[in-house]
Amino acid sequence: MTEPEPEPIELPIDGILDLHLFSPKEVKELVPDYIEACMEKEIYSLRIIHGKGKGVLRRLVHGILDKNEVVISYRLADDSSSWGATLVELRKPKNDTRKTEVDPA
């Protein structure tokens, strides 16, 4: 008798991804999928919570971010979470017509 597949976890797409609920095997697909979902919702600043531990999950996340073409930059959070989270900046699409500066004219 095989065990039933676990129910999928419904993630809010709000720019904060807590990886504590997932196994490292799931992270390889989860992080790129979450980035894509954030892009669709026009969320370009993310916080990925990977925890401290031995740094294995952090290195896995950073390796995934290194290969993702929409990631402009990332850095370890320097707030109370210390290096238990990574802050990520995503590239806005070129067709994003929202104004980011006030036109002086």
C-alpha positions as CSV (number, residue, x, y, z in Angstrom):
1,M,0.0,0.0,0.0
2,T,1.5,3.3,-1.0
3,E,1.2,6.5,1.0
4,P,-1.0,9.2,-0.4
5,E,0.7,12.3,-1.7
6,P,0.7,15.1,0.8
7,E,-1.7,17.9,0.2
8,P,0.0,20.9,-1.6
9,I,0.8,23.8,0.7
10,E,-0.9,27.0,-0.5
11,L,1.6,29.8,-0.3
12,P,0.7,33.5,0.0
13,I,2.5,35.4,-2.7
14,D,3.5,38.4,-0.7
15,G,7.3,38.5,-1.2
16,I,8.2,36.5,1.9
17,L,9.0,32.8,1.4
18,D,9.7,30.8,4.5
19,L,11.5,27.6,3.6
20,H,11.1,25.9,7.0
21,L,8.0,24.1,5.7
22,F,9.8,22.4,2.9
23,S,12.4,19.8,2.3
24,P,15.6,20.7,0.5
25,K,14.5,18.6,-2.5
26,E,11.4,20.9,-2.9
27,V,13.5,24.1,-2.7
28,K,15.1,23.6,-6.1
29,E,11.7,24.0,-7.9
30,L,10.0,26.1,-5.2
31,V,12.3,29.2,-5.3
32,P,12.2,29.7,-9.1
33,D,8.4,29.1,-9.1
34,Y,7.9,31.6,-6.2
35,I,10.1,34.2,-8.0
36,E,7.9,33.8,-11.1
37,A,4.7,34.2,-9.1
38,C,6.1,37.3,-7.5
39,M,7.0,38.7,-10.9
40,E,3.4,38.1,-12.1
41,K,2.2,40.1,-9.0
42,E,4.7,42.9,-9.6
43,I,6.6,42.1,-6.4
44,Y,10.3,42.8,-7.0
45,S,11.7,42.8,-3.4
46,L,11.7,39.4,-1.7
47,R,12.7,37.9,1.6
48,I,13.6,34.2,1.6
49,I,13.9,32.7,5.0
50,H,16.2,29.7,5.0
51,G,17.3,29.7,8.7
52,K,20.8,29.7,10.0
53,G,21.8,26.1,10.8
54,K,24.9,24.9,9.0
55,G,24.2,27.1,5.9
56,V,23.4,24.2,3.6
57,L,20.0,25.6,2.7
58,R,21.3,29.2,2.4
59,R,24.0,28.0,-0.1
60,L,21.3,26.1,-2.1
61,V,19.1,29.2,-2.2
62,H,22.0,31.4,-3.3
63,G,23.0,28.9,-6.0
64,I,19.5,29.0,-7.3
65,L,19.5,32.8,-7.2
66,D,22.8,33.0,-9.1
67,K,21.3,31.1,-12.0
68,N,18.0,33.1,-12.2
69,E,18.1,35.8,-14.9
70,V,15.6,38.1,-13.2
71,V,17.6,38.3,-10.0
72,I,19.5,41.6,-9.9
73,S,21.1,41.1,-6.5
74,Y,20.7,39.4,-3.2
75,R,22.3,39.8,0.2
76,L,21.9,38.4,3.7
77,A,19.4,40.2,5.8
78,D,21.2,42.5,8.3
79,D,18.2,42.8,10.7
80,S,17.2,40.7,13.7
81,S,17.1,37.6,11.5
82,S,20.9,38.0,10.9
83,W,21.9,35.6,8.2
84,G,18.8,33.5,8.5
85,A,17.2,35.2,5.6
86,T,18.2,36.5,2.2
87,L,16.9,39.7,0.6
88,V,16.4,39.6,-3.1
89,E,15.9,42.3,-5.7
90,L,14.3,41.3,-9.0
91,R,14.5,43.0,-12.4
92,K,11.4,44.8,-13.4
93,P,10.1,43.9,-16.9
94,K,11.1,46.4,-19.6
95,N,7.4,46.8,-20.5
96,D,6.7,48.0,-16.9
97,T,5.3,51.5,-17.7
98,R,4.8,52.6,-14.1
99,K,6.7,55.8,-13.4
100,T,9.4,55.6,-10.8
101,E,10.4,59.2,-10.8
102,V,8.5,62.5,-10.9
103,D,8.8,64.3,-14.2
104,P,10.3,67.7,-13.5
105,A,8.8,69.3,-16.6
